[in-house]
Amino acid sequence: MTFVRFLFSSVLALASSAALAAAAGGPPRPPNIIFFLADDLGRQDLGAYGSTFYETPHLDRLAREGVRFTDAYAACPVCSPTRASILSGQWPQRTGITDYIGAPQPGAWKRNTKLLPAAYSDRLALDSPTLAKSLKAAGYATFFAGKWHLGPQGWWPENQGFEHNLGGIDKGGPYGGDKYFSPYGNPRLPDGPPGEHLPDRLAGEAAKFIAANKDRPFFAYFPFYSVHTPLMARPDLQKKYEEKRARLGLTEKWGREGERDVRLTQAHAVYAAMVEAMDLAVGKVLAQLDALGLAENTIVIFTSDNGGLATSEGWPTSNLPLRGGKGWMYEGGIREPLIVRWPGVAQPGSILDAPVSSPDFFPTLLEAAGAKPASGQLLDGISLVPVLRGGAAPERAIFWQYPHYGNQGGAPAAAVRRGPWKLIHWFEDDRFELFNVVTDIGEATDLAAREPARVASLRSELAAWQRSVGAKFPTANATYDVTKPSGRASIRPGSPEANTQKAKQKK
C-alpha cells in the first residue's frame, strides 16, 4: 500500500467513525486504550523481533496489524523508574524514582563498591498528574491489573487515578514471592481456585472490565508480573519447551559481560513457557475486543519496562544481538519491544526506526484521547501521533541516568543517544564509550578515541540535560576495599567458578 493510499484510507476510516457518531447525535467517541507492559521482557523475546525458540503468536499478530518499533527505549535499565516515566510523562530524574523501589538507600549500602548509589524516592508523588488521572478527567473509565511497584499503600493505583485496582501493590515480583499460582496472598487480588495461573486470571479480569465499560471510553493498564522472577511456569508449557529444546538440539552458551556470565542462547524452557503464558493473556484480551466489536476503535500498546534478564538471577534469556541486559546501560538493558495497533491511524505491518522512549506514551495518549495536559504540567516526552500517521520523527536526543548498582552487574552510568550515536559515561572510572548503534547494534566497537569531537559534543549535551532535570550522582564509598571481592561479581550455578567453589567446600 502506498503512503497516499494509506493516508486516504486513514482519513476515510476516521470520517466514517465521525459520521457514525454524528448520526448518533454526538461527537466522535475517543479511542479506547489498552496498555500492556511486560516485566523484564527482552526486545528479542518475541517472534516478531526474531525469537525462534519462544512462541508469541498473539503478539506477532498484533505486530502485523500495527506498527513495530525497532528503536524503542525504556527510560531506565530497571523497572520502577520506567514505570514512573510512563505514568508521569517525565524522565525518572524529575520524579526522583531513579532505582527500583526496595533497593538499598545509601545509608543502608553494604556491598563493596567504589561508589555509593544516589538516594532515590520510593513512591510516585500523589500530586503527580498521572496518565490515569488525565484520562479519567477526560471521561475515561480507568483500570489497573498487575504489578505496581511505585509506592506503598496510600500510593497504590487507586490513589493515582485508577478506579479499579486488581493486584497493584508495591512488590517487585508476584506478591509473597512464590505466587504465580493461586492462592496469591495479594490484598488487591482475591484468590482464585487453587492452581489458577496469574497471567490468565489478570487477563480475565481485564476482559470483564472491557465488557462492563464497552459503551464508554476506557483505559485498561495491564502491567504484567510476567516474566519477572521467580522463574515458574505452567507444567504443560514447560514440558512443551523442554521437548522443543531437545528436538532442536539447543545447548546453553555463555559469554562474559564485565564480571558476570551472560547468556548467549534462548533455550530456557521455564522462561519460554512464561513468555507464552504472557502471550496467551494478551490474546485473551484481544479476543474480548474482537468479540465486542471494539477493536477498530481501540489503541493497543505493548512494550517492556527494561531489558531481558541475561546476567543474573537465573540467567533465563539472551538479548543478542543486543549487548548486556537488565541493569546495564548497553542496548540489551534499555532497548525494548514496542508494538502499537491503532486502526485507521497506524499502518498495519509497518516498521518504524524512529528512536522513542517511555516518557513519550503520556503525550501520545493524551493527544489520541483529545485531552490536554494539566495546568503547568511538564512533559518530557513527545506525542508519537504524527510518527504513527507516517510523518518523520523530530530530531532529538534521548537520555538516561542510573546512579545506582543494579543486581545484574551493571554499574552507575549515564547515556545519551542522538541519531545513530550513543555515548555512555561510566561513573566509577569517569570513562566514556561511544557507539554507532545503527551500524553496530551489539556495541562491539568503542569509537570514543576516534571521535573526540563527537564525544565532546554529546558529553556537553548530556551534562546540560543532567542540570536541567536535577540529576543525582553517586558518591565515593569511604569503606570500599580494593583487596576484597567486588560488589558487582556473581557466580552462575553450574559455571566453572561454581564447580570450583563446590570442590573447595567439599575439602
VEXDREN-2710 file (C-alpha; in Angstrom, 1 decimal):
% VEXDREN-2710
k/r/px/py/pz
1/MET/0.0/0.0/0.0
2/THR/1.4/3.4/-1.0
3/PHE/1.5/6.2/1.5
4/VAL/-1.1/8.2/-0.4
5/ARG/-3.5/5.2/-0.4
6/PHE/-2.8/4.6/3.3
7/LEU/-3.5/8.3/4.0
8/PHE/-6.7/8.2/2.1
9/SER/-7.9/5.0/3.8
10/SER/-7.0/6.5/7.2
11/VAL/-9.0/9.7/6.5
12/LEU/-11.9/7.6/5.2
13/ALA/-11.9/5.5/8.4
14/LEU/-11.8/8.5/10.6
15/ALA/-14.5/10.2/8.6
16/SER/-16.7/7.1/8.8
17/SER/-16.3/7.0/12.5
18/ALA/-17.2/10.7/12.8
19/ALA/-20.2/10.2/10.6
20/LEU/-21.5/7.3/12.7
21/ALA/-21.0/9.3/15.8
22/ALA/-22.7/12.3/14.3
23/ALA/-25.6/10.1/13.2
24/ALA/-26.0/9.0/16.8
25/GLY/-26.2/12.6/17.8
26/GLY/-22.9/13.2/19.4
27/PRO/-19.2/13.9/18.8
28/PRO/-16.8/11.1/17.7
29/ARG/-16.0/8.7/20.6
30/PRO/-12.4/8.9/21.7
31/PRO/-10.5/5.7/21.2
32/ASN/-10.3/3.1/24.0
33/ILE/-6.7/2.4/25.2
34/ILE/-5.2/-0.9/26.3
35/PHE/-1.6/-0.7/27.5
36/PHE/0.3/-3.9/28.1
37/LEU/3.6/-3.6/30.0
38/ALA/5.8/-6.7/30.3
39/ASP/8.2/-7.0/33.2
40/ASP/11.9/-7.9/32.3
41/LEU/11.0/-8.9/28.8
42/GLY/13.8/-8.5/26.3
43/ARG/13.5/-6.9/22.9
44/GLN/14.4/-10.2/21.3
45/ASP/11.9/-12.3/23.2
46/LEU/9.1/-12.1/20.7
47/GLY/8.7/-13.9/17.4
48/ALA/8.1/-10.6/15.7
49/TYR/11.5/-9.5/16.9
50/GLY/13.3/-12.6/15.8
51/SER/13.0/-15.2/18.6
52/THR/12.9/-18.7/17.1
53/PHE/12.5/-20.5/20.5
54/TYR/9.8/-18.6/22.3
55/GLU/6.3/-18.7/20.7
56/THR/4.2/-15.5/20.8
57/PRO/1.5/-15.8/18.1
58/HIS/-0.8/-13.2/19.5
59/LEU/1.8/-10.5/19.8
60/ASP/3.1/-11.4/16.4
61/ARG/-0.4/-10.9/15.1
62/LEU/-0.5/-7.6/16.9
63/ALA/2.7/-6.6/15.2
64/ARG/1.3/-7.5/11.7
65/GLU/-1.8/-5.4/12.5
66/GLY/0.0/-2.5/13.9
67/VAL/3.4/-0.7/13.9
68/ARG/6.6/-2.4/15.2
69/PHE/9.3/0.0/16.5
70/THR/12.9/-1.1/16.2
71/ASP/14.5/1.6/18.4
72/ALA/12.1/1.9/21.3
73/TYR/13.7/2.5/24.7
74/ALA/12.8/2.3/28.4
75/ALA/13.8/5.3/30.4
76/CYS/15.9/3.2/32.8
77/PRO/17.5/-0.3/32.7
78/VAL/15.4/-1.3/35.8
79/CYS/11.7/-1.3/36.4
80/SER/10.3/1.4/38.8
81/PRO/11.9/4.4/37.0
82/THR/10.5/3.3/33.7
83/ARG/7.0/2.7/35.2
84/ALA/7.1/6.2/36.7
85/SER/8.1/7.7/33.3
86/ILE/5.1/6.1/31.6
87/LEU/2.6/7.4/34.2
88/SER/4.2/10.8/34.6
89/GLY/5.5/11.5/31.1
90/GLN/8.7/12.7/32.7
91/TRP/12.3/11.5/32.9
92/PRO/12.7/9.5/36.1
93/GLN/15.1/12.2/37.4
94/ARG/12.2/14.6/37.8
95/THR/10.0/12.1/39.7
96/GLY/13.0/11.1/41.9
97/ILE/12.3/7.4/41.3
98/THR/15.7/6.5/39.8
99/ASP/16.1/2.9/41.1
100/TYR/13.8/0.0/41.6
101/ILE/11.8/0.6/44.8
102/GLY/13.1/-1.6/47.5
103/ALA/16.8/-1.1/46.5
104/PRO/19.0/-0.2/49.5
105/GLN/19.4/3.5/50.1
106/PRO/23.0/4.9/50.6
107/GLY/22.8/4.7/54.3
108/ALA/22.0/1.0/54.2
109/TRP/24.5/0.1/51.5
110/LYS/26.6/-2.9/52.3
111/ARG/28.2/-4.0/49.0
112/ASN/31.9/-3.5/48.4
113/THR/31.6/-1.0/45.5
114/LYS/33.7/2.0/44.5
115/LEU/30.7/4.3/44.8
116/LEU/27.7/4.8/47.0
117/PRO/24.5/4.9/45.0
118/ALA/22.4/8.1/45.0
119/ALA/19.3/8.4/47.2
120/TYR/16.0/7.9/45.4
121/SER/12.3/8.4/46.1
122/ASP/10.4/5.3/46.9
123/ARG/6.9/6.5/45.8
124/LEU/5.3/8.4/42.9
125/ALA/4.1/11.7/44.4
126/LEU/0.3/11.9/44.9
127/ASP/0.2/15.3/43.3
128/SER/1.7/14.0/40.1
129/PRO/-0.8/14.4/37.2
130/THR/-0.6/10.8/36.1
131/LEU/-1.8/9.4/32.8
132/ALA/-4.7/7.7/34.6
133/LYS/-5.8/11.0/36.3
134/SER/-5.7/12.8/33.0
135/LEU/-7.7/10.2/31.1
136/LYS/-10.2/9.9/34.0
137/ALA/-10.7/13.6/33.8
138/ALA/-11.4/13.3/30.1
139/GLY/-14.2/10.8/30.8
140/TYR/-12.4/7.5/30.6
141/ALA/-13.0/4.5/32.8
142/THR/-9.7/3.6/34.3
143/PHE/-8.5/0.1/35.2
144/PHE/-5.3/-1.4/36.6
145/ALA/-4.3/-5.1/36.7
146/GLY/-0.9/-6.4/37.6
147/LYS/2.4/-5.1/39.1
148/TRP/2.6/-1.6/40.5
149/HIS/6.0/-1.0/42.2
150/LEU/5.5/2.7/42.5
151/GLY/4.9/3.2/46.2
152/PRO/3.4/1.7/49.4
153/GLN/-0.2/1.6/50.5
154/GLY/-1.6/5.1/50.2
155/TRP/0.3/5.5/46.9
156/TRP/-1.3/2.5/45.1
157/PRO/-3.1/2.7/41.8
158/GLU/-6.4/3.7/43.3
159/ASN/-4.6/6.8/44.7
160/GLN/-3.2/7.7/41.3
161/GLY/-6.3/7.8/39.1
162/PHE/-7.3/4.2/38.6
163/GLU/-10.9/3.5/39.6
164/HIS/-10.2/-0.3/39.7
165/ASN/-7.1/-2.0/41.0
166/LEU/-6.5/-5.7/40.8
167/GLY/-3.1/-6.8/42.1
168/GLY/-1.4/-3.4/42.2
169/ILE/0.7/-3.2/45.3
170/ASP/4.4/-2.3/45.9
171/LYS/6.3/-5.5/45.3
172/GLY/8.9/-6.4/42.8
173/GLY/7.6/-9.8/41.8
174/PRO/4.4/-11.8/42.4
175/TYR/3.3/-10.9/45.9
176/GLY/5.0/-13.0/48.5
177/GLY/7.5/-14.5/46.0
178/ASP/6.0/-17.9/45.0
179/LYS/2.7/-16.6/43.8
180/TYR/2.3/-17.1/40.0
181/PHE/-0.5/-19.5/41.0
182/SER/-3.4/-19.1/43.4
183/PRO/-3.6/-18.6/46.4
184/TYR/-1.9/-15.3/45.6
185/GLY/-1.8/-13.7/49.1
186/ASN/-2.4/-10.3/47.5
187/PRO/-4.7/-7.8/49.3
188/ARG/-5.7/-6.3/45.9
189/LEU/-6.4/-9.6/44.1
190/PRO/-8.8/-12.1/45.7
191/ASP/-7.6/-15.7/45.4
192/GLY/-9.0/-17.9/42.7
193/PRO/-9.3/-21.7/42.6
194/PRO/-6.1/-23.4/43.8
195/GLY/-3.6/-23.5/41.0
196/GLU/-5.2/-20.7/39.0
197/HIS/-2.5/-19.1/36.8
198/LEU/-1.8/-15.4/37.5
199/PRO/-1.4/-14.1/33.9
200/ASP/-4.7/-15.8/32.8
201/ARG/-6.5/-14.5/35.8
202/LEU/-5.5/-10.9/35.2
203/ALA/-6.4/-11.2/31.6
204/GLY/-9.8/-12.5/32.5
205/GLU/-10.3/-9.5/34.9
206/ALA/-9.3/-7.1/32.1
207/ALA/-11.8/-8.8/29.8
208/LYS/-14.5/-8.3/32.4
209/PHE/-13.7/-4.6/32.7
210/ILE/-13.8/-4.1/29.0
211/ALA/-17.2/-5.8/28.8
212/ALA/-18.5/-3.7/31.6
213/ASN/-17.3/-0.4/30.0
214/LYS/-17.9/-1.1/26.3
215/ASP/-20.2/1.8/26.0
216/ARG/-17.8/4.4/27.2
217/PRO/-14.1/5.2/26.5
218/PHE/-11.8/3.1/28.7
219/PHE/-8.1/2.9/29.7
220/ALA/-7.0/-0.5/30.7
221/TYR/-3.4/-0.6/32.0
222/PHE/-2.1/-4.2/32.3
223/PRO/1.5/-4.2/33.6
224/PHE/2.3/-7.9/33.8
225/TYR/4.1/-9.6/36.7
226/SER/5.5/-11.8/33.9
227/VAL/8.3/-12.6/33.1
228/HIS/9.9/-11.4/36.3
229/THR/11.4/-14.0/38.7
230/PRO/10.6/-16.4/40.3
231/LEU/11.0/-18.5/37.2
232/MET/7.9/-20.5/37.4
233/ALA/5.6/-21.8/34.6
234/ARG/2.6/-24.0/33.8
235/PRO/3.8/-27.6/33.8
236/ASP/2.3/-28.3/30.4
237/LEU/4.0/-25.3/28.8
238/GLN/7.3/-26.1/30.5
239/LYS/7.2/-29.7/29.1
240/LYS/6.4/-28.3/25.7
241/TYR/9.6/-26.2/25.6
242/GLU/11.8/-28.9/27.2
243/GLU/10.7/-31.2/24.3
244/LYS/11.3/-28.4/21.8
245/ARG/14.8/-27.7/23.1
246/ALA/15.7/-31.4/22.8
247/ARG/14.2/-31.6/19.4
248/LEU/16.2/-28.6/18.2
249/GLY/19.3/-29.8/19.9
250/LEU/19.8/-26.5/21.7
251/THR/22.6/-26.1/24.2
252/GLU/23.5/-23.4/26.6
253/LYS/26.2/-21.0/25.5
254/TRP/27.9/-18.3/27.7
255/GLY/29.9/-15.2/27.3
256/ARG/31.2/-12.5/29.7
257/GLU/29.9/-9.0/30.4
258/GLY/32.2/-7.4/33.0
259/GLU/32.4/-9.8/36.0
260/ARG/29.2/-11.6/35.0
261/ASP/28.4/-14.6/32.7
262/VAL/25.9/-13.6/30.0
263/ARG/23.6/-16.0/28.3
264/LEU/24.1/-16.2/24.5
265/THR/21.2/-18.6/23.6
266/GLN/17.5/-18.6/24.1
267/ALA/16.9/-22.2/25.4
268/HIS/15.4/-21.8/28.9
269/ALA/12.3/-23.9/28.9
270/VAL/10.7/-22.4/32.0
271/TYR/11.2/-18.8/30.8
272/ALA/9.9/-19.7/27.3
273/ALA/6.8/-21.1/29.0
274/MET/6.4/-17.9/30.9
275/VAL/6.7/-15.8/27.7
276/GLU/4.0/-17.9/26.0
277/ALA/1.6/-17.7/29.0
278/MET/2.0/-13.9/28.8
279/ASP/1.2/-14.0/25.1
280/LEU/-1.9/-16.1/25.8
281/ALA/-3.0/-13.5/28.2
282/VAL/-2.6/-10.8/25.6
283/GLY/-4.6/-13.0/23.2
284/LYS/-7.4/-13.3/25.7
285/VAL/-7.8/-9.5/26.0
286/LEU/-7.6/-9.0/22.2
287/ALA/-10.2/-11.7/21.7
288/GLN/-12.6/-9.8/24.0
289/LEU/-12.1/-6.7/21.9
290/ASP/-13.0/-8.7/18.8
291/ALA/-16.0/-10.3/20.4
292/LEU/-17.4/-7.0/21.4
293/GLY/-16.7/-5.2/18.2
294/LEU/-14.3/-2.7/19.9
295/ALA/-11.0/-3.5/18.1
296/GLU/-11.4/-0.8/15.4
297/ASN/-11.7/2.0/18.0
298/THR/-9.1/0.7/20.4
299/ILE/-5.4/1.7/20.7
300/VAL/-3.3/-1.3/21.9
301/ILE/0.3/-0.8/23.1
302/PHE/2.7/-3.5/24.1
303/THR/6.2/-2.8/25.5
304/SER/8.5/-3.8/28.4
305/ASP/9.9/-1.9/31.4
306/ASN/13.6/-2.9/30.8
307/GLY/15.8/-5.4/29.0
308/GLY/15.8/-9.1/29.4
309/LEU/17.5/-10.8/32.4
310/ALA/20.7/-12.2/30.9
311/THR/23.4/-11.7/33.5
312/SER/22.0/-12.9/36.9
313/GLU/19.0/-14.3/38.8
314/GLY/18.5/-17.4/36.8
315/TRP/20.1/-16.1/33.6
316/PRO/16.9/-17.0/31.7
317/THR/17.2/-15.2/28.3
318/SER/19.6/-13.9/25.7
319/ASN/19.3/-10.4/24.2
320/LEU/21.6/-11.0/21.3
321/PRO/22.4/-9.2/19.1
322/LEU/22.0/-6.6/21.8
323/ARG/24.7/-6.3/24.4
324/GLY/24.1/-6.9/28.1
325/GLY/20.6/-7.0/29.7
326/LYS/18.6/-5.7/32.6
327/GLY/20.5/-3.4/34.9
328/TRP/23.1/-2.4/32.1
329/MET/23.3/0.8/30.1
330/TYR/24.0/-1.2/27.0
331/GLU/21.2/-1.7/24.5
332/GLY/20.2/-5.1/26.0
333/GLY/19.2/-3.3/29.1
334/ILE/17.2/-0.4/27.7
335/ARG/16.0/-1.2/24.1
336/GLU/12.6/-2.7/24.2
337/PRO/9.9/-4.3/22.0
338/LEU/7.2/-1.8/21.2
339/ILE/4.1/-2.6/19.2
340/VAL/1.3/-0.1/18.6
341/ARG/-2.0/-1.1/16.9
342/TRP/-4.3/1.9/16.1
343/PRO/-6.7/1.1/13.3
344/GLY/-7.1/3.9/10.8
345/VAL/-4.0/5.7/12.1
346/ALA/-1.0/3.3/12.3
347/GLN/-0.3/1.5/9.0
348/PRO/-0.6/-2.3/9.6
349/GLY/2.6/-4.2/9.3
350/SER/4.8/-1.1/9.2
351/ILE/8.2/-0.9/10.9
352/LEU/9.5/2.4/12.3
353/ASP/13.1/3.0/13.2
354/ALA/12.5/6.4/15.0
355/PRO/14.2/6.4/18.4
356/VAL/11.4/6.8/21.0
357/SER/11.3/6.5/24.8
358/SER/8.8/5.6/27.5
359/PRO/8.0/9.3/28.5
360/ASP/6.5/9.6/25.0
361/PHE/3.5/7.5/25.9
362/PHE/1.8/10.1/28.0
363/PRO/1.6/12.9/25.5
364/THR/0.8/10.4/22.7
365/LEU/-2.2/9.1/24.5
366/LEU/-3.4/12.5/25.6
367/GLU/-3.5/13.6/22.0
368/ALA/-5.2/10.4/20.9
369/ALA/-7.9/11.0/23.6
370/GLY/-8.3/14.6/22.7
371/ALA/-7.2/15.6/26.2
372/LYS/-4.9/18.3/27.4
373/PRO/-2.1/18.3/30.0
374/ALA/-2.9/19.6/33.4
375/SER/-2.2/23.3/34.0
376/GLY/1.5/23.8/34.4
377/GLN/2.3/20.2/33.8
378/LEU/5.8/19.5/32.4
379/LEU/6.0/16.6/29.9
380/ASP/9.4/15.4/28.7
381/GLY/8.1/13.1/26.1
382/ILE/6.7/14.0/22.7
383/SER/3.5/12.8/21.0
384/LEU/4.1/10.0/18.6
385/VAL/0.8/10.5/16.8
386/PRO/2.5/12.3/13.8
387/VAL/5.0/9.4/13.6
388/LEU/2.3/6.8/13.8
389/ARG/0.5/8.6/11.0
390/GLY/3.6/8.2/8.8
391/GLY/5.3/11.5/9.4
392/ALA/9.0/12.0/10.2
393/ALA/10.2/11.8/13.8
394/PRO/11.7/15.1/15.1
395/GLU/15.5/15.2/15.6
396/ARG/16.2/15.0/19.3
397/ALA/18.3/13.3/21.9
398/ILE/17.2/10.6/24.4
399/PHE/18.8/10.4/27.8
400/TRP/19.4/8.0/30.7
401/GLN/20.9/8.5/34.2
402/TYR/21.2/5.4/36.5
403/PRO/23.3/6.5/39.5
404/HIS/23.0/3.1/41.1
405/TYR/24.3/-0.5/41.1
406/GLY/21.7/-2.9/39.8
407/ASN/21.6/-6.5/40.9
408/GLN/22.6/-7.7/37.4
409/GLY/26.2/-6.4/37.4
410/GLY/25.8/-3.1/35.8
411/ALA/27.5/0.0/37.3
412/PRO/26.3/3.6/37.8
413/ALA/26.2/5.4/34.4
414/ALA/24.5/7.9/32.2
415/ALA/23.9/7.9/28.5
416/VAL/22.7/9.9/25.6
417/ARG/21.6/8.9/22.1
418/ARG/21.3/11.4/19.2
419/GLY/20.8/10.0/15.7
420/PRO/22.9/6.8/15.4
421/TRP/25.3/7.9/18.1
422/LYS/25.2/6.7/21.7
423/LEU/27.6/8.0/24.4
424/ILE/27.8/6.1/27.8
425/HIS/29.5/7.7/30.8
426/TRP/30.6/5.2/33.4
427/PHE/30.9/6.9/36.7
428/GLU/33.2/4.5/38.6
429/ASP/36.2/5.5/36.5
430/ASP/34.9/8.6/34.7
431/ARG/35.1/6.7/31.4
432/PHE/33.2/7.4/28.2
433/GLU/32.3/4.9/25.5
434/LEU/30.9/5.9/22.1
435/PHE/29.0/3.6/19.7
436/ASN/27.1/3.9/16.4
437/VAL/24.1/1.7/17.4
438/VAL/22.8/1.7/13.8
439/THR/25.8/0.1/12.3
440/ASP/27.0/-1.6/15.5
441/ILE/23.8/-2.7/17.3
442/GLY/25.9/-5.0/19.5
443/GLU/28.1/-2.1/20.8
444/ALA/31.2/-4.1/20.0
445/THR/33.4/-1.2/18.8
446/ASP/34.1/1.7/21.1
447/LEU/34.7/4.7/18.9
448/ALA/35.4/7.3/21.6
449/ALA/39.1/7.5/20.8
450/ARG/38.5/8.0/17.1
451/GLU/35.7/10.6/17.5
452/PRO/36.9/13.0/20.2
453/ALA/34.8/15.9/18.8
454/ARG/31.6/13.9/18.8
455/VAL/32.3/12.7/22.4
456/ALA/32.8/16.3/23.5
457/SER/29.5/17.4/21.8
458/LEU/27.5/14.6/23.3
459/ARG/29.1/14.9/26.6
460/SER/28.2/18.6/26.7
461/GLU/24.6/17.8/25.7
462/LEU/24.3/15.1/28.4
463/ALA/25.7/17.5/31.1
464/ALA/23.2/20.2/30.1
465/TRP/20.3/17.7/30.4
466/GLN/21.6/16.4/33.8
467/ARG/21.5/20.0/35.1
468/SER/18.0/20.7/33.7
469/VAL/16.4/17.6/35.4
470/GLY/18.3/17.9/38.6
471/ALA/20.0/14.6/38.1
472/LYS/21.7/13.0/41.2
473/PHE/25.0/11.3/41.2
474/PRO/26.7/8.5/43.2
475/THR/29.4/9.5/45.6
476/ALA/32.7/8.0/46.7
477/ASN/32.4/5.0/49.1
478/ALA/34.7/5.6/52.0
479/THR/34.5/1.9/53.0
480/TYR/35.5/0.5/49.6
481/ASP/38.3/-2.1/50.0
482/VAL/40.1/-2.8/46.8
483/THR/41.5/-6.0/48.3
484/LYS/38.1/-7.5/48.8
485/PRO/35.8/-9.0/46.2
486/SER/33.8/-6.6/44.0
487/GLY/30.2/-6.0/44.9
488/ARG/29.4/-6.5/41.2
489/ALA/30.6/-10.1/40.9
490/SER/28.2/-13.1/40.8
491/ILE/28.7/-16.8/40.3
492/ARG/26.3/-18.6/38.0
493/PRO/25.2/-22.0/39.2
494/GLY/26.8/-24.7/37.1
495/SER/29.6/-22.4/35.9
496/PRO/33.3/-23.4/36.2
497/GLU/33.6/-21.0/39.1
498/ALA/30.7/-22.5/40.9
499/ASN/32.1/-26.0/40.4
500/THR/35.5/-24.9/41.8
501/GLN/33.7/-23.4/44.8
502/LYS/31.8/-26.6/45.5
503/ALA/35.1/-28.6/45.2
504/LYS/36.7/-26.3/47.8
505/GLN/33.7/-26.7/50.1
506/LYS/33.9/-30.5/50.0
507/LYS/37.6/-30.3/51.0
END
